[in-house]
Amino acid sequence: AILIEDGLIKKIAPQKNFKGKYSKVMDASGKLVMPGFINTHMHFYSTFARGLGKAAPSRNFVEILNNLWWRLDKKLTNADSYYSAV
């Protein structure tokens, strides 16, 4: 069982520890219970693209990959990627 107060998870314990103590109970049997999603997908290393010279304007996604991202990926070292994320 999970105790949530003011939108925060306050306690996780067997259901027997909660019986009769709380007014609202939801049966989530067979369900997945998790906090709200937070998008943590980032490309911090992309700030290094500012240092690349201008390429021809891209007309589609494949050209964007060829003219910018893959060009950048070839130049980055492991240390560049590491330090862009810390």
C-alpha positions in Angstrom: 0.0 0.0 0.0 1.1 3.6 -0.6 0.2 6.6 1.5 0.0 9.8 -0.5 -0.4 13.2 1.3 -0.5 16.5 -0.4 0.6 14.9 -3.7 3.7 13.3 -2.1 4.4 9.6 -1.4 4.7 9.5 2.4 4.8 5.8 3.2 5.0 2.4 1.5 4.0 -0.6 3.6 1.8 -3.7 3.7 -1.9 -2.9 3.4 -2.6 -4.2 6.9 -0.6 -1.3 8.3 -3.1 1.2 6.8 -6.5 -0.4 7.5 -9.1 1.9 9.0 -6.8 4.8 9.2 -7.5 6.7 6.0 -10.7 7.9 4.4 -9.9 7.4 0.7 -8.8 4.0 -0.5 -8.2 3.1 -4.2 -7.9 -0.5 -5.3 -5.0 -0.6 -7.7 -4.8 -4.4 -7.8 -3.1 -5.5 -11.1 -2.2 -1.9 -11.9 1.1 -0.1 -12.2 1.5 2.7 -9.7 4.1 5.3 -10.4 4.8 9.0 -9.9 4.0 11.4 -12.8 6.3 11.3 -15.8 9.2 13.7 -16.0 10.9 14.0 -19.3 14.6 13.7 -18.6 15.7 13.1 -22.2 18.3 15.7 -22.9 21.1 16.3 -25.5 23.4 18.5 -23.5 26.2 17.7 -25.8 24.3 19.5 -28.6 25.5 22.9 -27.2 28.8 22.0 -28.8 27.1 22.4 -32.2 27.4 26.1 -31.8 31.1 25.7 -32.6 30.5 24.0 -35.9 30.7 26.1 -39.1 27.5 26.7 -41.0 26.3 23.9 -43.2 23.9 24.1 -46.1 20.2 24.4 -45.0 18.7 21.0 -44.5 15.6 20.1 -46.4 14.6 17.0 -44.4 15.4 15.0 -41.3 18.1 12.8 -42.9 19.9 15.9 -44.1 19.7 17.4 -40.6 21.4 14.2 -39.3 24.0 14.3 -42.0 24.8 18.0 -41.9 24.7 18.6 -38.2 24.2 15.7 -35.7 26.4 13.0 -37.2 29.0 15.6 -38.0 29.0 16.6 -34.4 29.0 13.0 -33.1 32.2 12.3 -35.2 34.0 15.2 -33.5 33.0 14.5 -29.9 35.3 12.6 -27.6 34.0 10.5 -24.7 35.2 13.2 -22.3 33.2 15.9 -24.3 30.0 13.8 -23.8 30.8 13.2 -20.2 31.5 16.8 -19.3 28.5 18.1 -21.2 26.3 16.0 -18.9 27.8 16.8 -15.4 
